Amino acid sequence: MKVKIDLDMTPEEARTLMGLPDLKPMQERLLAQLEKQLASNMTYVDPEQIMKGIMPMGAQSMEQFQELLWGMARNAMGPGGKTTKDKTTKDKDQKGE
């Protein structure tokens, strides 16, 4: 025998129906405390230390990454600093198309 019951209720109503405790006040207190601690610790945050943690090689790796991006951009522009689209348009203009 199978019994299927569909209940249309909010999560709060379901918790109450099942006898589960309401944790919302506790969650709000914890979030307020966390926010307070984060705000007080912001004075101790050193951006340089954060960057060292993110990028172990430091500024040198950032410069290498930047050079890589510039190299890709130069290659995309082609010789003379024109994009391939600009070159095609220029060629069509010279041919009278």
Sequence and secondary structure as in RCSB ss.txt:
>XXXX:A:sequence
MKVKIDLDMTPEEARTLMGLPDLKPMQERLLAQLEKQLASNMTYVDPEQIMKGIMPMGAQSMEQFQELLWGMARN
AMGPGGKTTKDKTTKDKDQKGE
>XXXX:A:secstr
          HHHHHHHHT    HHHHHHHHHHHHHHHHHHGGG  HHHHHHHH TTTHHHHHHHHHHHHHHHHH
HH GGG  HHHHHHHHHHHHT 
